[in-house]
């Protein structure tokens, strides 16, 4: 299993609009073969700090996801809302 975290800091005042713009990506990603879970979470202390937490069956499923139109479209949307670089990390759960 592959776990992906994508930490994002949203510009002040744009949190709700950003969350709404994520909905299509979340809905479509959750329907993809190999997707175990794809959800957006908010930091308990800083509501403008969000993290997309993704669980994938394997690296192949993740690679296919990154080539989908909805994923690529979301990449363009990010620039509009974020006030810093997105921090993406990939982990494997094979060692556990």
N, C-alpha and C positions, 0 to 999 in steps of 0.2 A: 504494500500500500504506500502511496505517496501523499504527503501532507504539505499543503502550500499555505503560507501566510502572506497576505499582502496588506501591510500597514500603510494607512493613508491619513494625512492631516488635511482636513477640508478648510477652506477659507471661511472665516467668521461670517455667519449669517447665511451660508449656503448649504448647511447640513441637510435640511429637509429636501431641498431640490436635488441634491446629490443622491440621497437615498432613493428618491423616486426614479432617478435616471439609472440606478443600479438594478431595478426590478426586472427588466427584460433579460439582462445578463444572468441574473440569479435563476429566474424561471427556466430559461432555455438550457443553462448549464446543468441544472438538476435533472433534466430529461435526457442528457447525453449518456450513451453507453459508457460504462466505466466510471461514472460519477457516483460516488457514495453519498456525498453531502457538499453543498455549496451555499454558505450563509455569510451574512454581513453582521458584524457585532460592533457595538459602541463601547468605548472606554468608560468606566464608571466615574472617573474623576474629570475627564476632559471629553465632553460629548462631540467635539470636532475631530477627535482621533478615532478612526474606525479601522477595523481589520476584516478582510475577507478571509474566511477560513474554509479551505477546500480539502476534501478527501477524495482521492482517486484510486481506482483499482490497481493501476500500474502506470509507468512512465509513458507508455504508448498512448493510453487514454488521455493523459495530460497533454501530450504533444498534439494529438488530434484536436483537442479543445482549443489550443492556442492558434489553430488555423481556421477556426470557425468565423463566420461573418460577425456574429454577435460579440465575440471576444475582441476582434479587431476594431469594431465600431466603438466599443467601450474604451479602448485605448485613446481614441481621439477625444472622447468626452472628459477623460481624466484631466487633461491640460486646463480645461475651463474651471475646474473646481478645486484643485489641489494647490496648497501654498508651499509645498516642498516635494522632494523626490519621493516616489513610492518605494517602500522597503519590502522587496519580495524575497522570501526564503522558501526553499524546498527541502523537505525532510523525507527520509525513508523510514518506514516502520518495520522493515525487515529484520532489524537488529534486536527487536524486542521479543 
